[in-house]
Amino acid sequence: MKKYIVSRVGYMIFTFLLIATFTFFLMQTLPGSPFNDERLTEVQKQVLYERYGLNEPMAIQYVKYLGNIVKGDFGVSFQFDGRAVTSIIGERIGVSAVLGAQSLIVGTVLGLFLGIIAALRHNTFIDYGAMIIAVLGLSIPNFVLAGLLQYWIGVRLQWLPVAFWDGFAYSILPTIALSAFVVATMARFMRTEMLDVLGNEYITTARAKGISELKVVLKHGLRNAMIPIITILGPLTVALMTGTLVVEKIFSVPGLGEQFVKSILTNDYPVIMGVTLFYSFLFILVILIVDLLYGVIDPRIRLAGGGQREGK
Amino acid sequence: MKVNEAEFTDDLFEEAGQQFKEKKKSGRPSSSFWRDSWIRLRKNNGAFIGLILIIAMILLAIFGPMMNSYGFDDQDLTRANLPPKVPVLENIPFLGMNGVDIRGMDQYEAKGVTDYYWFGTDELGRDLWTRIWQGTRISLYIAFLAATLDLIIGVAYGSISAYYGGRVDNVMQRIIEVLMGVPNLIVVILLILVLKPGIVSITLAMVITGWVNMARIVRGQVLKLKGQEFVLASRTLGAKDQRLIWGHLIPNSLGPIIITTMFTIPTAIFTEAFLSFIGLGLQPPIASLGTIVNDGFKMLRIYPHMLLFSSVIISLIMISFNLLGDGLRDSFDPKMKK
C-alpha cells in the first residue's frame, strides 16, 4: 500500500510538472501582447517588459517560473495593475467553492434518491421517468439549461434574481444549472449499482431473516452500492469545474470561472496560467484522493485491485 | 509394425453414405451478431427515436439552408430582430410563430416585411433558419471529424499496445496514464488560445486528449481476445500480426468501438459549443451551433427566439446521440442491460 501511494504521488507530481511546462511554452507562443497599446512608446514598452521579466531568455523565464510555482507564486496580473495572481484566485475561489459544493451536495442527494427509487421500482414507469430525467440531465448542455432557467424563472416569472451574487437566493439558479449533470450521472450510476447489489445472495439472506424491507435496502443494499460511487467523483469534479466557467459567466457570478473567461478575452496571461495550473492541481489531487479512498473504503480492492495496480 | 501400402486396396473400404455431409436443417434462417444487435436495437424505442432524430438532423443540416432563398450571412438591417413567422402555423396563436414579439407587437407589420422567416432573424437581419442549419452542419462536421480521428488513433494505439504487450505495452500505458491525469478541457482551452479558433484547430485540440479513451477500450478488448482459441488457430495457420490485428482482433472489438464513437460525438459537439461560450469559438463569418447559442444570449431578454431554436436543436442532437449510444450498448451486449 505504501509503495502504491508513493508511486501515485510520484505520478501526480510528474503530471503537474508536465502541465506547468506545457502551459508555459504555450503561453510563450501566444499571439498578442498585453502591452499592444499604440499610446505606449518603445521606451515605455521596454520598461514594462523589464518590470514583468518578459525580455529575459526563455530558459531563464522558465526556471524562474517553475521556482515561483513551487513557492506558490503565480506572478502578477497584467490587467489588474500588478495584483498577485494568487490573491485574485484567493479572492474568487470562495464563491466558486460555495457554488460547486452546493451543486455537488444537491446533485448527489437528488441523484442517489432518483437512482434508488428507479432500482427499487425496476421496469415501472417510475424507473422510466427517472431514466428520462437522467438522459435529459446528461444531454442538455449546462449553458442551455442556464439560459432557459435565466429566461423563464428569472426574466419572465421573476421568481429569482437573474444575475450577480448577493445571498442565497442568487445561488439557486446557478446551482440548479450546475447540478443537473451531477443528478443525472449519480442517478444512472446508483441505479445500476443498486440493481447489481440487490441481486446478491446476501440480500436474499437478509430478507429471509425477516429484516424489514427498509433496513434491507438502506443497510445491506445502499451501503454496498455506495462504494463504487467514489469512482465517479473525479469526473464529476471536473464537470463541475468546467461548468462553473460557463454558468458563472451567464449569471455574472464573481467566481474563479468568470475571472478565467474574462482573462482569456483580455489576454491576461499570468492569470490564465495561474488559474489553469490551479485547476489542474485540483483535478490531479481529486483523482489521487479518489484512488486512495477507494482502497481504504473497500478492503477487497486493496487486496485484489491494489496489488494488481502496482504490478500494472 | 510396418504396413505395405499396396495392401490397402479400394475394396477394403466402403462408402460412408451421404448422411455426414448433409447439413443439419433447421427451421430458422441463420442469424449473425449484427442481425441480432439490429433486432434488439429496433425493439429499443428510445434508441430508435434517437436514430431517426439523428438522420433527420443530418438531412436538415444538409438541405435546410437550401430550403429558402436567404444566405447564412446575408445581412439586411431593415429586417433585423424579427421573431419567427411560419405560414399556416401563424394562425395558431399560442405557438408564437406569428411574427409577434414578446411585447405583443407584430414586428413584420411594423417593419413592413412581407416575407416569412421561419426561425426569425438576428440583430443583423440574418435568417436564423439558414444560419442554424448551417451551424448544425459545421458542428456535426467538427464532431464527426474529431470522432474519426479519435477512432483511428485510438484503435491503432490500443491494439498495438495490447497485441505486442510486454515492454511496448508498458511504455505506451505510462504515456496514457499521464494523459489521463491531464484535464482535457484545460488542454483544449490552452491549445485554442495558441492555434487561433478554426475548424481544424478546434478539432485537433479535441483529438489531442480525446483518443485516450478509445485507446483504453480497444486495449481492453484486444487483451481479452488475444488469448482466445480462434486467434491461436489463425496463428497456427500462419497468419501474420497484421492479419491477426486487422482481420480478427479489431473486427471482434467493433461493438465497443462503435459505442465509444457514439459517445464521442455529443462530447465533441458540447466541447465546441463550450469553447464558443468562453470566447474561443469559431470566428465570423463561420458559425457553429455553439456560436449561435452564444449570440442568442446577448438578446435574451428582448428577443428570446434567437436562443430558443439553437438551444433546442443542440439539446436534441445531444439527446439523440446519447439515446442511440445507450441503445447500442444494450443491443451489442445484452448482458449489460439492466
Interface residues (C-beta under 8 A of the other chain):
Chain A: Y11 M12 F14 T15 L18 I19 F22 T23 L26 T29 L30 P31 H122 V135 L136 L138 S139 I140 P141 F143 V144 G147 L148 Q150 Y151 V155 R191 T192 L195 V238 M241 T242 L245 V246 K249 I250 F260 V261 I264 L265 I272 T276 Y279 S280 F283 I284 I287 K312
Chain B: G46 Q173 E177 V178 G181 V182 P183 N184 L185 I186 V187 I189 L190 L191 L193 V194 K196 P266 F270 A273 F274 F277 I278 G279 L280 V293 G296 F297 L300 R301 P304 L307 S311 I314 S315 M318 I319 F321 N322 L323 D326 K338
